[in-house]
């Protein structure tokens, strides 16, 4: 047996042993409607067949798998629900750590589960040569999206995501290249040739549009926090967070030699959302009311844009939440609370 094969087998054995030790905690995290034995086999297969995962710290793999189990998402590549992404971690001396990342289909699945009144959620990419027109205002609508024929669509220009409720109420979110640039900045690993931003760019545009739309949907607090963290969470942090809530996960963390992780705080990571919040706060400090008298009334800071609810109009037109510079007087509809962009 060559050294390379021997090393591969050793890594495979180490990962399987770590997952087997954590099997009870992983299965307890699964939603009740899923078959625990089948899902565990899926997770084992995904970790043994996906490129680069075996190079990751076993404890981070356990954390990423436990994160997938908590959301009830498969790690099979063909489903596109969730993925384990190997990334170098400078806190581990440059060694790889497994990062959990929700895929486009996983986002769609969680959105539909979060609101039983949702009928469908979907996203499309818009290219330069497509016919695409939409309007905001009092009655927002997507007027038309007609893709250019054949392969003459040009470059990616925009993407949009749409949520449709069972009563025909609809909401959409349109993004452009500036939003994509910000998402890529905080995604990590986009310079690698095998990054999905390079191998399947259209899917990443669609996923980014859907992520922003999900900020306005009735998602669970766990899913909302996951979206706010950006693309991917380190498996070490995932396991540590789970250990704070689940005694069985805490026992697994200790058994795998990660007792010290319970004491150390997680590394602060600036995500797309936190960067937007910081930029908005800085903008508030700079914006003052023109002509305010010196030493008189304190300058009024501009309010951050929020997304008030648009009342139903009794029409099938696409009606998203519209962002205004000042707070709207319109009362939000029950059950559909908007989120910040």
Secondary structure, DSSP 8 states (H G I E B T S, - for coil): --HHHHHHHHHHHHHHHHHHHTHHHHHHHS-TTS-HHHHHHHHHHHHHHSTTGGGB-HHHHHHHHHHHHHHT----TTTTSEEEEEEE-GGGTT-EEEEEEE-HHHHHHHHHHH-TTEEEEEEEEEETTSEEEEE-STT-EEEEEE--STT---SEEEEEEEEEETTS-EEEEEEEHHHHHHHHHTTS-TTSTTSHHHH-HHHHHHHHHHHHHHTTS---HHHHHHHHT-S-EEHHHHHHHHHHH-HHHHHHHHHTT-GGGGTS-------HHHHHHHHHHHHHHH---TT--TTSS--------EEE-----SS-S----EEESS---S---TT------
